[in-house]
Amino acid sequence: MNVPSDLKYTKSHEWVRVEGDVATIGITDHAQSELGDIVFLDLPSPDKNLAPGESFGSVESVKTVSDVFSPISGTVIEKNTELDSSSELVNSDPYGAGWLIKIRITNPADLENLMDPASYSEIS
């Protein structure tokens, strides 16, 4: 299983990449593997405010539909519109082209509650 060392993780299998005051969020390699082939994503529009642990959308696979949760607080500034026509990117490149949303971080202290790669590897 792929667990990049430059990301933070949640117990519910989301990842976070922080660049300045912007966080890119997606689901982990473990999550996409468990879900199977992703066929549809329901993601929020820009300007939606999110709180840690709040569901911001869903991922539909051939097996099930799963909620996706915000790891930190922030305001959605972009959703990955490529996924509208190419949802399989979440399966083939979960940490790259398969990212879900970008948010402007409103409480940087939320990042302290996330797991490092070693801790995440132990639970997945």
VOMI-670784 format. One record per residue (C-alpha): x, y, z; residue in one letter; residue number from 0. Coordinates in nm, 3 decimals. Layout:
BEGIN
<zavex><px>X</px><py>Y</py><pz>Z</pz><r>A</r><k>NUM</k></zavex>
...
***
This chain:
BEGIN
<zavex><px>0.000</px><py>0.000</py><pz>0.000</pz><r>M</r><k>0</k></zavex>
<zavex><px>0.123</px><py>0.346</py><pz>-0.091</pz><r>N</r><k>1</k></zavex>
<zavex><px>0.151</px><py>0.597</py><pz>0.199</pz><r>V</r><k>2</k></zavex>
<zavex><px>0.340</px><py>0.909</py><pz>0.083</pz><r>P</r><k>3</k></zavex>
<zavex><px>0.562</px><py>1.061</py><pz>0.350</pz><r>S</r><k>4</k></zavex>
<zavex><px>0.472</px><py>1.423</py><pz>0.274</pz><r>D</r><k>5</k></zavex>
<zavex><px>0.102</px><py>1.393</py><pz>0.366</pz><r>L</r><k>6</k></zavex>
<zavex><px>-0.111</px><py>1.388</py><pz>0.681</pz><r>K</r><k>7</k></zavex>
<zavex><px>-0.387</px><py>1.127</py><pz>0.729</pz><r>Y</r><k>8</k></zavex>
<zavex><px>-0.714</px><py>1.058</py><pz>0.910</pz><r>T</r><k>9</k></zavex>
<zavex><px>-0.852</px><py>0.741</py><pz>1.064</pz><r>K</r><k>10</k></zavex>
<zavex><px>-1.132</px><py>0.758</py><pz>0.807</pz><r>S</r><k>11</k></zavex>
<zavex><px>-0.872</px><py>0.730</py><pz>0.525</pz><r>H</r><k>12</k></zavex>
<zavex><px>-0.854</px><py>1.085</py><pz>0.392</pz><r>E</r><k>13</k></zavex>
<zavex><px>-0.520</px><py>1.250</py><pz>0.318</pz><r>W</r><k>14</k></zavex>
<zavex><px>-0.414</px><py>1.616</py><pz>0.337</pz><r>V</r><k>15</k></zavex>
<zavex><px>-0.135</px><py>1.797</py><pz>0.151</pz><r>R</r><k>16</k></zavex>
<zavex><px>-0.066</px><py>2.146</py><pz>0.290</pz><r>V</r><k>17</k></zavex>
<zavex><px>0.081</px><py>2.420</py><pz>0.071</pz><r>E</r><k>18</k></zavex>
<zavex><px>0.078</px><py>2.753</py><pz>0.253</pz><r>G</r><k>19</k></zavex>
<zavex><px>-0.279</px><py>2.815</py><pz>0.371</pz><r>D</r><k>20</k></zavex>
<zavex><px>-0.432</px><py>2.573</py><pz>0.117</pz><r>V</r><k>21</k></zavex>
<zavex><px>-0.498</px><py>2.205</py><pz>0.184</pz><r>A</r><k>22</k></zavex>
<zavex><px>-0.561</px><py>1.951</py><pz>-0.090</pz><r>T</r><k>23</k></zavex>
<zavex><px>-0.775</px><py>1.660</py><pz>0.030</pz><r>I</r><k>24</k></zavex>
<zavex><px>-0.833</px><py>1.316</py><pz>-0.117</pz><r>G</r><k>25</k></zavex>
<zavex><px>-0.889</px><py>0.955</py><pz>-0.016</pz><r>I</r><k>26</k></zavex>
<zavex><px>-0.600</px><py>0.720</py><pz>0.047</pz><r>T</r><k>27</k></zavex>
<zavex><px>-0.477</px><py>0.430</py><pz>-0.160</pz><r>D</r><k>28</k></zavex>
<zavex><px>-0.617</px><py>0.199</py><pz>0.109</pz><r>H</r><k>29</k></zavex>
<zavex><px>-0.962</px><py>0.363</py><pz>0.082</pz><r>A</r><k>30</k></zavex>
<zavex><px>-0.982</px><py>0.344</py><pz>-0.297</pz><r>Q</r><k>31</k></zavex>
<zavex><px>-0.866</px><py>-0.018</py><pz>-0.286</pz><r>S</r><k>32</k></zavex>
<zavex><px>-1.136</px><py>-0.112</py><pz>-0.035</pz><r>E</r><k>33</k></zavex>
<zavex><px>-1.405</px><py>0.074</py><pz>-0.232</pz><r>L</r><k>34</k></zavex>
<zavex><px>-1.321</px><py>-0.081</py><pz>-0.567</pz><r>G</r><k>35</k></zavex>
<zavex><px>-1.385</px><py>0.092</py><pz>-0.898</pz><r>D</r><k>36</k></zavex>
<zavex><px>-1.504</px><py>0.449</py><pz>-0.837</pz><r>I</r><k>37</k></zavex>
<zavex><px>-1.795</px><py>0.539</py><pz>-1.065</pz><r>V</r><k>38</k></zavex>
<zavex><px>-1.922</px><py>0.874</py><pz>-0.929</pz><r>F</r><k>39</k></zavex>
<zavex><px>-1.825</px><py>1.147</py><pz>-0.684</pz><r>L</r><k>40</k></zavex>
<zavex><px>-2.049</px><py>1.406</py><pz>-0.521</pz><r>D</r><k>41</k></zavex>
<zavex><px>-1.825</px><py>1.697</py><pz>-0.418</pz><r>L</r><k>42</k></zavex>
<zavex><px>-1.906</px><py>2.041</py><pz>-0.273</pz><r>P</r><k>43</k></zavex>
<zavex><px>-1.903</px><py>2.365</py><pz>-0.467</pz><r>S</r><k>44</k></zavex>
<zavex><px>-1.658</px><py>2.642</py><pz>-0.381</pz><r>P</r><k>45</k></zavex>
<zavex><px>-1.737</px><py>2.865</py><pz>-0.083</pz><r>D</r><k>46</k></zavex>
<zavex><px>-1.874</px><py>2.580</py><pz>0.131</pz><r>K</r><k>47</k></zavex>
<zavex><px>-1.739</px><py>2.604</py><pz>0.485</pz><r>N</r><k>48</k></zavex>
<zavex><px>-1.626</px><py>2.277</py><pz>0.643</pz><r>L</r><k>49</k></zavex>
<zavex><px>-1.554</px><py>2.171</py><pz>0.999</pz><r>A</r><k>50</k></zavex>
<zavex><px>-1.329</px><py>1.882</py><pz>1.105</pz><r>P</r><k>51</k></zavex>
<zavex><px>-1.516</px><py>1.552</py><pz>1.076</pz><r>G</r><k>52</k></zavex>
<zavex><px>-1.796</px><py>1.701</py><pz>0.863</pz><r>E</r><k>53</k></zavex>
<zavex><px>-1.905</px><py>1.502</py><pz>0.558</pz><r>S</r><k>54</k></zavex>
<zavex><px>-1.835</px><py>1.706</py><pz>0.247</pz><r>F</r><k>55</k></zavex>
<zavex><px>-1.943</px><py>1.459</py><pz>-0.018</pz><r>G</r><k>56</k></zavex>
<zavex><px>-1.957</px><py>1.098</py><pz>-0.120</pz><r>S</r><k>57</k></zavex>
<zavex><px>-1.772</px><py>0.847</py><pz>-0.331</pz><r>V</r><k>58</k></zavex>
<zavex><px>-1.975</px><py>0.588</py><pz>-0.517</pz><r>E</r><k>59</k></zavex>
<zavex><px>-1.810</px><py>0.266</py><pz>-0.627</pz><r>S</r><k>60</k></zavex>
<zavex><px>-1.935</px><py>-0.054</py><pz>-0.780</pz><r>V</r><k>61</k></zavex>
<zavex><px>-1.953</px><py>-0.193</py><pz>-0.424</pz><r>K</r><k>62</k></zavex>
<zavex><px>-2.092</px><py>0.089</py><pz>-0.209</pz><r>T</r><k>63</k></zavex>
<zavex><px>-2.137</px><py>0.461</py><pz>-0.143</pz><r>V</r><k>64</k></zavex>
<zavex><px>-1.914</px><py>0.616</py><pz>0.124</pz><r>S</r><k>65</k></zavex>
<zavex><px>-1.910</px><py>0.961</py><pz>0.278</pz><r>D</r><k>66</k></zavex>
<zavex><px>-1.589</px><py>1.162</py><pz>0.268</pz><r>V</r><k>67</k></zavex>
<zavex><px>-1.503</px><py>1.371</py><pz>0.574</pz><r>F</r><k>68</k></zavex>
<zavex><px>-1.312</px><py>1.695</py><pz>0.609</pz><r>S</r><k>69</k></zavex>
<zavex><px>-0.994</px><py>1.642</py><pz>0.813</pz><r>P</r><k>70</k></zavex>
<zavex><px>-0.969</px><py>2.012</py><pz>0.901</pz><r>I</r><k>71</k></zavex>
<zavex><px>-1.173</px><py>2.332</py><pz>0.900</pz><r>S</r><k>72</k></zavex>
<zavex><px>-1.172</px><py>2.555</py><pz>0.596</pz><r>G</r><k>73</k></zavex>
<zavex><px>-1.356</px><py>2.694</py><pz>0.297</pz><r>T</r><k>74</k></zavex>
<zavex><px>-1.371</px><py>2.501</py><pz>-0.029</pz><r>V</r><k>75</k></zavex>
<zavex><px>-1.186</px><py>2.695</py><pz>-0.300</pz><r>I</r><k>76</k></zavex>
<zavex><px>-1.182</px><py>2.428</py><pz>-0.571</pz><r>E</r><k>77</k></zavex>
<zavex><px>-1.317</px><py>2.084</py><pz>-0.652</pz><r>K</r><k>78</k></zavex>
<zavex><px>-1.152</px><py>1.848</py><pz>-0.896</pz><r>N</r><k>79</k></zavex>
<zavex><px>-1.379</px><py>1.884</py><pz>-1.199</pz><r>T</r><k>80</k></zavex>
<zavex><px>-1.170</px><py>1.627</py><pz>-1.391</pz><r>E</r><k>81</k></zavex>
<zavex><px>-1.341</px><py>1.364</py><pz>-1.176</pz><r>L</r><k>82</k></zavex>
<zavex><px>-1.679</px><py>1.451</py><pz>-1.332</pz><r>D</r><k>83</k></zavex>
<zavex><px>-1.578</px><py>1.264</py><pz>-1.646</pz><r>S</r><k>84</k></zavex>
<zavex><px>-1.285</px><py>1.057</py><pz>-1.514</pz><r>S</r><k>85</k></zavex>
<zavex><px>-1.379</px><py>0.926</py><pz>-1.170</pz><r>S</r><k>86</k></zavex>
<zavex><px>-1.133</px><py>0.637</py><pz>-1.219</pz><r>E</r><k>87</k></zavex>
<zavex><px>-0.849</px><py>0.883</py><pz>-1.146</pz><r>L</r><k>88</k></zavex>
<zavex><px>-0.926</px><py>0.828</py><pz>-0.776</pz><r>V</r><k>89</k></zavex>
<zavex><px>-0.834</px><py>0.462</py><pz>-0.827</pz><r>N</r><k>90</k></zavex>
<zavex><px>-0.535</px><py>0.506</py><pz>-1.056</pz><r>S</r><k>91</k></zavex>
<zavex><px>-0.375</px><py>0.812</py><pz>-0.892</pz><r>D</r><k>92</k></zavex>
<zavex><px>-0.532</px><py>0.880</py><pz>-0.549</pz><r>P</r><k>93</k></zavex>
<zavex><px>-0.250</px><py>1.111</py><pz>-0.434</pz><r>Y</r><k>94</k></zavex>
<zavex><px>-0.212</px><py>1.300</py><pz>-0.764</pz><r>G</r><k>95</k></zavex>
<zavex><px>-0.473</px><py>1.353</py><pz>-1.034</pz><r>A</r><k>96</k></zavex>
<zavex><px>-0.739</px><py>1.187</py><pz>-0.815</pz><r>G</r><k>97</k></zavex>
<zavex><px>-0.747</px><py>1.460</py><pz>-0.547</pz><r>W</r><k>98</k></zavex>
<zavex><px>-1.098</px><py>1.567</py><pz>-0.442</pz><r>L</r><k>99</k></zavex>
<zavex><px>-1.106</px><py>1.926</py><pz>-0.311</pz><r>I</r><k>100</k></zavex>
<zavex><px>-0.885</px><py>2.216</py><pz>-0.210</pz><r>K</r><k>101</k></zavex>
<zavex><px>-0.973</px><py>2.428</py><pz>0.091</pz><r>I</r><k>102</k></zavex>
<zavex><px>-0.839</px><py>2.746</py><pz>0.245</pz><r>R</r><k>103</k></zavex>
<zavex><px>-0.738</px><py>2.648</py><pz>0.599</pz><r>I</r><k>104</k></zavex>
<zavex><px>-0.918</px><py>2.846</py><pz>0.869</pz><r>T</r><k>105</k></zavex>
<zavex><px>-0.766</px><py>2.679</py><pz>1.176</pz><r>N</r><k>106</k></zavex>
<zavex><px>-0.408</px><py>2.555</py><pz>1.127</pz><r>P</r><k>107</k></zavex>
<zavex><px>-0.420</px><py>2.390</py><pz>1.472</pz><r>A</r><k>108</k></zavex>
<zavex><px>-0.652</px><py>2.125</py><pz>1.320</pz><r>D</r><k>109</k></zavex>
<zavex><px>-0.348</px><py>1.983</py><pz>1.140</pz><r>L</r><k>110</k></zavex>
<zavex><px>-0.202</px><py>1.874</py><pz>1.475</pz><r>E</r><k>111</k></zavex>
<zavex><px>-0.487</px><py>1.622</py><pz>1.511</pz><r>N</r><k>112</k></zavex>
<zavex><px>-0.393</px><py>1.434</py><pz>1.193</pz><r>L</r><k>113</k></zavex>
<zavex><px>-0.174</px><py>1.124</py><pz>1.170</pz><r>M</r><k>114</k></zavex>
<zavex><px>0.174</px><py>1.108</py><pz>1.025</pz><r>D</r><k>115</k></zavex>
<zavex><px>0.248</px><py>0.839</py><pz>0.763</pz><r>P</r><k>116</k></zavex>
<zavex><px>0.389</px><py>0.591</py><pz>1.017</pz><r>A</r><k>117</k></zavex>
<zavex><px>0.081</px><py>0.615</py><pz>1.241</pz><r>S</r><k>118</k></zavex>
<zavex><px>-0.154</px><py>0.583</py><pz>0.943</pz><r>Y</r><k>119</k></zavex>
<zavex><px>0.034</px><py>0.278</py><pz>0.813</pz><r>S</r><k>120</k></zavex>
<zavex><px>-0.034</px><py>0.099</py><pz>1.143</pz><r>E</r><k>121</k></zavex>
<zavex><px>-0.413</px><py>0.125</py><pz>1.104</pz><r>I</r><k>122</k></zavex>
<zavex><px>-0.452</px><py>0.064</py><pz>0.732</pz><r>S</r><k>123</k></zavex>
***
